């Protein structure tokens, strides 16, 4: 059984052209539960952030909700992400997963949040809202 926390507010998945410099408004002065993750590749820059921090000029998908595995997790622990993604896949809920040094996060479409949390609870996990 895993403990999962629902973070407040909506999240956005954003894409910017390769080499884009992110303005501090995207990552600066984060609130207590906010999380921002950035991936740079030769093809572009991907940003996951609170929806109100989405960078100007980005292709943006909004209205995601963020679930955080309550951590920190030991790096040697295996299978935690699979234990969460599996029940969501069986419930046919789209997932965007990302990890930080301390824990794992899942984005689910806001319109499917009840289905997502229900699937996780049926799998034996505790979801804290």
PyMOL commands that set and color helices and strands:
alter all, ss='L'
color gray80, all
select helices_A, chain A and resi 24-27+51-53+80-90+110-122
alter helices_A, ss='H'
color red, helices_A
select strands_A, chain A and resi 3-6+11-16+37-41+44-50+59-69+96-99+104-109+126-128
alter strands_A, ss='S'
color yellow, strands_A
deselect
rebuild
show_as cartoon
